[in-house]
Amino acid sequence: MKLLKLVPDDTNIDFVAWRKWAFGLTLALSIIAISLVGLRGLNMGVDFVGGLSIEERFPTPPSLDRVREVVDAQGVGQAALQQSSDQRTVTIRLPVQNSADEGATNAVVRKVESALAREFPGATFSRYSTVGGKVSDELRWKGGMAVFFAILGIALFAIFRFEWQFGVSTVVAIVHDLLMTLGFFALMRNYFEVDLNTVAAVLTIIGYSINDKIVIDDRIRENMRRYRKMEMREIINLSVNETLPRTVMTSLTILLALGALLLLGGHVLRGFTAAMILGIVVGTYSSIYVSSSLLITLGLRAEPNREKPGTLDKRRVPDAERIVPRER
């Protein structure tokens, strides 16, 4: 049985030749992402801002203005609405209730549910969640710290495992992946909210990105020792091309699983899955074009040959060219 090969064995793509274009694209996308986050902001979920979140599903796409009027008429506070991609599921976010009693919260939920059922026949209640203000502040702080320490730990590992250039290039690529994810959520804030699921997606993206980058970096260091007189540009192109089949197959299989999860996972996992898909695509791009090529800009050079002058380096001489002494 012939094995499936998406990338031919003799692939020889000059990735480094595109590094200036890649750096320019990376810088432009990062600026756009930061601008989107600054101008539009992120749609923080109940996990990070506190309050009561009610999810209601309607038989047909409702009018958000009418839904807001019905909810506001119940005297439970000003409602913030978010419509899902199918237009039939609406998330109703209410301010933190004055009473911490669970019975009072259930009463508010039943009140809103009954009012929507009367106004929109066939509307069904899906779920609700509530988070206090103090808890949401703690979750927001710990979520940010988790991402920060993940990036810091990865940078330190790359520095001690390889060279400082590898650590810097890895951090640049991961920060780029993170900015792309935040920019996407700022752009699609009307459809996706940032909650603990999003933090889990970001940490998973960081884990995938570092896995792909470490594989390529390890091959680069191996080839630096094997081909001591080869230019750094050629070493990086050789290393990326050697690991390209593995990178493409890994990314493709993960995207197939995420595609099924996006279609069948339901509304709750849609934001998590969308962030993961974007992160896999961006992470693969940054591993190939950004992280590896940045090593040249940072001044990484192949290790010099430490053999004594006149000593033959047998690792770089073909077997047919080695001198074999005659037997007497």
Buried (B, 14 or more C-beta within 10 A) or exposed (E): EEEEEEBEEEEEEEBBEBBEEBBEBBEEBBEBBBEBBEEBEBBBBBBBBBBBBBBBBBEEEBEBEEBBEBBEEBEBBEBBBBBBEEEBBBBBBBBBBEEEEEEEBEBBBEBBBEBBBEBBEEBEBBEBEBBEEEEBBEBBEEBEEBBEEBBEEBBEBBBEEBBEBBBBBBBBBBBBBBBBBBBBBBBBBEBBBBBBBBBBBBBBBBBBBBEBBBBBBBBBBEBBEBBBEBEBBBBBBBBBBBBBBBBBBBBEEBBEEBEEBBEEEEBEBBBBBBBBBBBBBBBBBBBBBBBBBBBBEBEBEBEEEEEEEEEEEEEEEEEEEEEEEEEE
